[in-house]
Amino acid sequence: MKYISTRDTTGQPASFTDILLGGLAPDGGLYLPETYPQLDSATLDAWRDVVKTDGYAALAAEVIKLFIDDIPEEDLDKIAARAYTSPKFASPEIVPVTELGDALFIGHLSEGPTAAFKDMAMQLLGELFEYELARRGETLNILGATSGDTGSSAEYAMRGRDGIRVFMLTPAGRMTAFQQAQMFGLDDPNIFNIALDGVFDDCQDVVKAVSSDAEFKANYRIGAVNSINWARLLAQVVYYISCWIKVTDNNEQKVSFSVPTGNFGDICAGHIARSMGLPIDRLIVATNENDVLDEFFRTGNYRPRPAAETMATSSPSMDISRASNFERFAFDLLGRDAACVADLFGTKVKEGGFNLEEELITAAREDYGFLSGSSTHDDRLATIKDVHERYGYLTDPHTADGIKVARAAQKEGVTTPIICLETALPVKFSETITEAIGSAPQPPERFADILDAERHVADLPNDAAAVKDFITSSIKNTEV
């Protein structure tokens, strides 16, 4: 299994462990497999048995073995077993699936240590990083950006690991108090929180600017844990398969997925699973008021917004107007034309965006199964209240966006069961929950004292050079 960049016209493939530690490709593109492994009915039957007898970690091992051939299989078994354990995850199932009613299901992705779906990928990534760094005798300085949940998930996955530092950029004042407390409350010597004077897209732009400086990246061993890192998407493919198995009885049955998304990473994993042959009917993109992706799937117009036009909403982890992972899907949609992708995402996006012809948008809907919709603050309040009263399930604001758009898709003709992928536990968004139902969610016992911790964070301007200076000085002053 080899990997290629979405912008590489030279056809220079790389191995999994070569791209694992780097994240962004040298040409600015994102890595994808040369081809997607294909699932047959016998494999799906075997995986049903694996889930029943050995659980989620064993399924994860089987899936990642299809994409990784430069780590011994027995080591991959151990890596997956360490990543997905209970009580690290609150549920022994790791990803339970429950039925709400009206052909709607919830895929519970928030059982991990930070109560967010990002834990599903980060826990595996932490194990892979530590394994490969030890094998090579190297260190890694992870640089990432977060709109809310990626940061804490990454830090909890990497804290205390040998050979690893984490530098995480956050948009100053744009996260909830709980999200800030999860990150800034950590006092591990290998964890560095940076509050950037800007919005999430500014943080992401700084990460890309630093990562694009090949000399700096090489000298200071800069790696990535954001969803530009292929290994994260690989980990996310697993829960699509697991959820499908739990909702179906046979391989002829299809399900749809409704996925709250701003950066397109979560639903891109669904696209990969569907491309492998998993029986998925529709992939439903749910956005908030920052509806760049919804606009694209409805019109073919991809118009990333500048920071000034990126709204601060009550589903803040989706306050994103430039979806990094969208380039991966566009690469497949455009017939893997790397030159075209390089022009669109390397040039046109910087000039304001691009339009694709109607036949490609039709293909996105009919051949790749995509639908989309958006949700507003009033929508999510109404959904949180209604779902709580109707089904007895308390949803966070982002998952509420997914449920709202799923219901709209049902009205538009989707007849297969829809699994709404949960984004986070509602305790992370107490203010919005209180507004919706009149009372605050009760925090799980493991988070009871989190708001009381001392804060550890550096305030920096929206400037890549300032971030580089902070990284270099921090590396000089700490050992890992």
Secondary structure, DSSP 8 states (H G I E B T S, - for coil): --EEETT-SS---B-HHHHHTT-S-TTS--EEESS-----HHHHHHHHHHHHHH-HHHHHHHHHHTT--SS-HHHHHHHHHHHS-TTTSSSTTSS-EEEEETTEEEE----STTSBTTHHHHHHHHHHHHHHHHHHT--EEEEEE-SSSHHHHHHHHHTT-TTEEEEEEEETT-S-HHHHHHHHT---TTEEEEEESS-HHHHHHHHHHHHH-HHHHHHTTEE--STTSHHHHHHHHHHHHHHHHHH-SSTT--EEEEEE-SSSHHHHHHHHHHHHT--EEEEEEEE-S--HHHHHHHHSEE----GGG----SSGGG--SS-TTHHHHHHHHTTS-HHHHHHIIIIIGGGT-EE--HHHHHHHHHTS-EEEEE--HHHHHHHHHHHHHHHS----HHHHHHHHHHHHHHHTT--S-EEEE--B-GGGGHHHHHHHHSS-----GGGTTGGGS----EEE-S-HHHHHHHHHHHHHH---
